[in-house]
């Protein structure tokens, strides 16, 4: 169950950050945006966990992320 949720959260985070077109966004902003699309509460820890995938996400500063630029 946790892996399924983590994958769904990561997909939602990816979709939101693609909408932002490379603009850095705080974890709180990400969570609020994707929460609006989900029927159940999303723990902040789930968003933080999804953002640990450095293949897709880049930490800009503390609590601020963006999509990793593609070569």
C-alpha positions as CSV (number, residue, x, y, z in Angstrom):
1,X,0.0,0.0,0.0
2,X,2.7,2.5,0.9
3,X,4.6,1.9,-2.3
4,X,1.5,2.5,-4.3
5,X,0.7,5.7,-2.5
6,X,4.4,6.9,-2.8
7,X,4.3,6.3,-6.6
8,X,1.0,8.1,-6.9
9,X,2.3,11.1,-4.9
10,X,5.5,11.2,-7.0
11,X,3.4,11.2,-10.2
12,X,1.3,14.1,-8.9
13,X,4.4,16.0,-7.8
14,X,6.0,15.5,-11.3
15,X,2.8,16.7,-13.0
16,X,2.6,19.8,-10.8
17,X,6.3,20.7,-11.2
18,X,5.9,20.3,-15.0
19,X,3.1,22.8,-14.9
20,X,5.5,25.2,-13.1
21,X,7.9,25.0,-16.0
22,X,11.1,24.8,-14.0
23,X,10.1,27.4,-11.4
24,X,11.3,26.5,-7.8
25,X,8.4,25.6,-5.5
26,X,8.2,25.0,-1.7
27,X,7.1,21.7,-0.3
28,X,4.1,23.4,1.2
29,X,3.0,24.8,-2.2
30,X,3.5,21.4,-3.8
31,X,1.5,19.6,-1.1
32,X,-1.4,22.2,-1.3
33,X,-1.6,21.9,-5.0
34,X,-1.7,18.1,-5.2
35,X,-3.9,17.8,-2.2
36,X,-6.7,19.6,-4.1
37,X,-6.7,16.6,-6.5
38,X,-6.8,13.9,-3.9
39,X,-9.8,12.7,-1.8
40,X,-7.7,11.9,1.3
41,X,-5.1,14.0,3.2
42,X,-1.5,13.7,1.9
43,X,1.1,13.6,4.7
44,X,3.9,16.1,4.2
45,X,6.3,13.2,4.7
46,X,4.9,11.5,1.6
47,X,5.7,14.6,-0.5
48,X,9.2,14.8,1.0
49,X,9.8,11.1,0.3
50,X,8.7,11.5,-3.3
51,X,11.1,14.5,-3.7
52,X,14.1,12.4,-2.7
53,X,14.2,10.9,-6.2
54,X,17.2,12.9,-7.5
55,X,16.6,11.5,-11.0
56,X,13.6,13.8,-11.3
57,X,13.9,16.5,-8.6
58,X,16.5,19.0,-7.7
59,X,16.7,20.7,-4.3
60,X,17.2,24.4,-4.8
61,X,17.4,25.4,-1.1
62,X,15.9,24.1,2.1
63,X,12.3,23.0,1.4
64,X,12.4,24.3,-2.2
65,X,12.5,22.0,-5.2
66,X,12.2,22.0,-9.0
67,X,12.4,19.5,-11.8
68,X,15.9,18.5,-12.6
69,X,16.8,20.1,-16.0
70,X,17.1,17.6,-18.8
71,X,20.3,17.7,-20.9
